[in-house]
Amino acid sequence: MNTFFPNCFRSIRSALILTILLTLFPAASHPSEDLQLRDLNHSRSTTLTEALPELSSADLLIVGESHGNPRHHTAQLAIIRALHESGMPVAVGLEMFQQREQDVLDNWVAGTILEPEMVQAFTRNWGVQWPAYRDIFIYCRDHDIPMVGLNVPREITRKVARQGFASLTREELGLLPPIVCRIDPEYEAFLRRFVGSDGHAGAFERFCEAQLVWDAAFAVHALDYLKNQPHHTMVVLTGSVHAWKPAMPFQVHRLAPQIRQFSIVPDIPVHMDLQDITAKDADYLILGL
């Protein structure tokens, strides 16, 4: 049983949301800008409006991106907006911010820091792509939507990618949440399918470990938030490699199998064939991007 949400509460909430949506968007007419999706669980095309009652039943929506792609960020904002406007309590989890800088995000949503200071913090955490993410941050601030940093210190994952997880010192491990960095054959096969299999075996193993540190840490931090805010649905914004089911969603399931989650990805890597994508890979594909 989902200890965060009683099943009866979920059912009642979904029914109410469906009633609201049918009132606002009659079945015969959908907005022309409605996000187009592929529902992999039911092998059908759908739209964000049609899928919203199911998405609203989730504790966690993990929405992938190619970092800085404006169409992907527009799609992410559409999902956040749709949930918020349906009356859902929403939080936004961010790969782009380290968990240790949560105070900055809290102050941004509270309106106690101005945009130039947020741009500095964003650049410190993520780089120089603020314009691509700005609309999401502004929307969350203006609508009092909590933003949650999920990432770990960059120096940690860089060291793992160069030298492996075993190279971390006790002090460096202390900067991570409690995670297990164990590469199983299924995860390695997923990453080879996603990024290709070129490169030295040792280098690829270290790459896998770095990816797994991210996946596991994002899962721990997201679940920690949901434990404290059980009536929120968190929309996680992360690179697509983390959004596929064998990545962060698997780590969430391993730690909290009662969590209801959906994986939503916007693009298909060149190493993957659209015809081969199934519900084992993701729950929804965003089409037309």
N, C-alpha and C positions, 0 to 999 in steps of 0.2 A: 504493500500500500504506500502511496506517496505521502510521506509524513509532512511535506510542506503544504499540500493542498488536499483536503478531503475530496473524494471523488464526487460527492454530492454537490459541493461548492463549485467544482469545475463544471459539472453538467449544467447547473443553474446559470452560471455565468456565461457559458457558451450559448445557451438558449437565448438569454437576454441580448447578447451581442448580435446573434443572428437576426433577431427581431429588429434591432436598431438598424442593421445594415440593409435589410429588406425595405425598411421605410425610407432610408436615405438613397439607396441605389436599387430600384426595382430590377427584377431579374431580366427584364427585356431590354434594359438599357444600362450600359456601363460607361464610365467616363473614358474618353478616347485615350487619355494618358494612363489608364490602368495598367499596372505592371503585368507583363505576360510571363507566365510560369509554365513549367512542365512538372506535373505531379508524378514523381517516379513510383510512389507507393501504389498508385491507381492507374498508371500508364495512360495519362490523359493530359491534354492541355487545359490550362485554367488561367485565372487572373488573381491578382492580389485580393480584390474585393471578394471573389468567390472563396478563396482559401482562408480569408481572415478568421472566420469562426474557428477553424481547426488550429490556426497559428496562435490564436488567443488562448487556447487551452494549454499552451506550453509554459513551462517554467523558463525555458532557455531556447532562444533562436540564435543559431550561430551562422552569421551571414558573411560569406567570403568576399574578397576583393582582390583586384590587382592594384597594389598601392599607388595612389595618385590618379587612377583612372576616373575621370569625372562622371562617366556614365554609371560606373559601379557605385560611386558614392551617392549619386542621385537615386539609384535604386534602394540603397540602404536607408536613405532619408525617407523615401516613400513608405518603407516598411515601418520605420519608427513613427512617422506621422499617422499612418493608418491605425496602428495600435493605440496611440495616444488619443486620436480623435474618436475612437470607438469607446473611450472611457476606461481603457486599461491602465493600471499603474505600471509604468514602463521605466526601466533603467537601461543605460547604454554602457556595455563593457568595452574597453578599448585596449587593443594590442599596442596602440600608439603611445600609451602612458605607463610608466612604471608604477607599481603599487605603492612604492615608498613616497611618491609625490601626490598622493590622494588629496592632500590639503589644497593643492592648487586647483584641482577639479572641483572640489567642494566650494571653494571661494568663487570660482567662475560661475557656477550655477547659482550661487547666492547673490551674484552681482557685486561682489566686493572688490574685484579686480577688473581692470579695463583690458580691452583687447590687446594693446601692445605688450602688456605683461604676460598675457596668455600666449601670444605668438612666441615670446622668448622661451616660455616653458615648453611649448610644443616643439620648437626647434631643438631645444636641449634634449628632449626625449626621442624625437622622431626624425628630425631633419628639416628640410626647407619646403615641405609640401603643404603648409598651412592653407593656401587658397583652395586646395582640393577638398579639404575637410571643414572649411569655415562654415558652410551652410548648416552642417550637422551640429557643430558646436553652438552656433547662434540659436538654432531651433531649440536645443536642449536648455540653453540658458533662459530663453524667452518663455519657455513653457515649464520651467522648474523640473526638468527631467534629470534625475541623478546620473552622473557620469562616473564610471568606476575604472580605475587603472588596474590592468591585469598583468602587466609585463614585469619581468625581472631585470636587474641591472644589466646593461648591455655588455659590460666587461665580462660577465659570467658566461653568456652564450658565445661570445667571441672566443673565450678561452677554451670552452668545450669544443667548438668547431675546429680549433687549431690543435688541441692537445688531448681531447677526450674528457669524458666526465670524471674519470679516475684521477685526473690531474688537479681537481679542485681541492683547495685546502679546507680545513675545518671552518675557518673564518668565512671563506667564500660560500661553503655549503650553508652557513648560517644566514646568508642573504637570500636563500631560496626557501619556498614553502616546503613542507615534507613531501617529497616526490620519490618515485622509483624510476630510475633510468635503465630500463632493461629492453633491449631491442629484440622483439620476437620476429619470427620469419614473416608473419602476415604484415607487420608494419614496414619491414624492409621492402617487401614486395610492393606495397602500396607506393612508397616513395620512389622506387625504381620505375614504377608505372607512371608516376606523376612527373618526375623530372628527367627520366631516362636513366640509363645504367652506365654512362661513361664515367671514367675516372678511376683512380687507384682505389683498391678495396679498403685500405686503411682510411683514406680520406673520406670515402663514402660512409664508412661506419661512424666517423666523427660527425659528419653532417647529420646522420640519422640521430645521433645522441643530442645534438644541439636542437634539432626539430622537436625531439621528444621532451626535452626540458621545457621548451615553450608550451607544447600541448598540455603537459601535465601541470605546469604552473598556472596557465590560463584557467584550467579546469578547477584547480584548488581555490583560486581567488574568486572565480565566479560563484562557486558553491558556498564559499564563506559569506559572500554578500547575500545570497538567497536564504541562507539559514537565518540571517538577521532581518531580512525583509521578505518574508515568505509570500506576501501577496503581490509582489512585483513579478513581471516577466522581463527578463534581461535579454536585450538584443546585443550580441557580441559582434563587434566589427573587427575582422582579422583577415590576414592574408588567406587566399583560397586554400593553400596547402594545409592550413590548420583547420579549415571548415569541413573538409571531407570526413566522412564517418570514421575511417580508421585512425584519424588524428585526434583533435580535441574532443569530439563527441565520444570516442571510445574511452578516453580518460575520464570523462564525466560519468559515463555508464559504469566504469570500473569502480569509481569512488562512491557513486550514489545511483544505483540502478533504478530507484524509484522516480528519479527525475524524468519528466516528460520534455523532450527536446526535439528540435528539427534542425537539420543541416540544409542550408540554402546557398548554392554556389552560382556565380555569374558567368563563368567561362569554362571552357574545356581545353586543357593543355594540349599542345601539339602531339604529345605522346599518347593521348587517349582518343578513342573513337566514340563519337556520340552514340552510335548504335550499341555500344558495349556498356554504357552507363546504366546502372540499375539502382534499385532502392538499397542495395548493400553499400553503395558509394555515397549517396546523398538522398535527401527527401524531396528537394525541389531544385530545378534548374531555372535560372532567370534567363529568359529568351530575348533575342533581339539586341543584345549589347555588343 
